[in-house]
Amino acid sequence: MAKKIGKVLLTLLLLILLVLGAYVAYLYIAYDRLPDNQDLAIEQETSEQLKADVSYRAMTYNIGYGSYPPSYSFFMDGGTKSRADSKKSVEKNLRGVVETTEKIDPALAFYQEVDEDGDRSQHVNEVNWLRNNLFGYNSLYGQNYDSPYLFYPFNQPIGKATSGLVTMSKATMTDGKRYSLPIETNYNKFLDLDRAFTATKIPVDGSNDLIAINVHLSAYTKDRSVMEAQLDKLFNYMEDEYKKGNYVIVGGDFNHDVLGNSPEVFGTSKKRESWNQPFPKEDLPAGFEIPVDGLAEAKVPSSRKLNEPYDKKTAEVTLIDGFIVSDNVAVKKVQVEENEFEYSDHNPVYLDFTLEK
């Protein structure tokens, strides 16, 4: 009898090892990064052109793939969930994103974490949703996340997802490009797939181009050399375009504390998460800055930790979203829109600016 039980247990163990081995093989076989310097299609709806010395507004908004209402907590932050509660919930959040965009009324909008398709976002095509519900915008989509089926957490696997960056402009966009960013090469690459930034030229009447760059840097990597390499590539591209005489605006989720002292400003934990380290402003190329005037005084955060449902009194919050601009872009105002994280784990940030002649 003991022999039979031992054989059964051994057989079960071998089956488990076989399944695990097959799954690991699947992850490696399915893993593939998109090529660097990839051309991107632009959907044109308008033919307006920007002008120098005219006031415009830009907005950046990480929409959290439409899956993070205030009631949500995420397993990678110490919470409990991995997928959106329902398709209805995703669509409700996306309607809120559209309404918020209409309220802010940017001429140029940068969105991050926009799912084309995903188990985590109940298979809602969010790229099409933005394009179909925001009118009068030209748009550019670049993929920066392509995950095979991740069977974790076991009670509700986050599954498979394809996601990316959407840039929308009321003015004509040309020459859309996607540039790959360095990522970790160990097992963490399965959680941080295909990081990239996108760039497009927006012609300015009688002047050089505005280069609009959309970026979402890595969040959970603890390898600082990877973060530094990502910033180096972004900075080099910005600098090259600036030296050509172009205007440069980078909008995005930097996964770095753009204030540098967010724990002090917001009265939250002094413990720094991997995605809340101070932004290395000292490494910015000459001629660039991160506009932050008035943000510390306003005390409106742009991101919350998803370890628990949102409670304004106890939430761990920070400011990791915003803009990098070249010094030929005159900043009039920068502000975080206080949304109380109603439609995402991020609040949008907007920038009023003019392009100097």
Buried (B, 14 or more C-beta within 10 A) or exposed (E): EEEEEEEEEEEEEEEEEEEEEEEEEEBEEEBEEBEEEBEBEBBEBBEBEBBBEEEBBBBBBBBBBBBBBBEBBBBBBEBBBBBBBEEEBBBBBBBBBBEBBEEBEBBBBBBBBBBBBBBBBBBBBBBEBBBEBBEEBBBBBBBBBBBBBBEBEEEBBBBBBBBBBBBBBBBBBEBBBBBBBBBBEEEBBBBBBBBBBBBBBBBBEEBBBBBBBBBBBBBBBEBEEBBEBBBEBBBEBBBEBBEEEBBBBBBBBBBBBBBBEBBEBBEBEEEEBBBBBEBEBEEBBEBBBBBBEEBBEEEBBBBBBBBBBBEEEEBBBBBBBBBBBBBBBEBEEBBBBEBEBBBBBBBBBBBBBBBEE
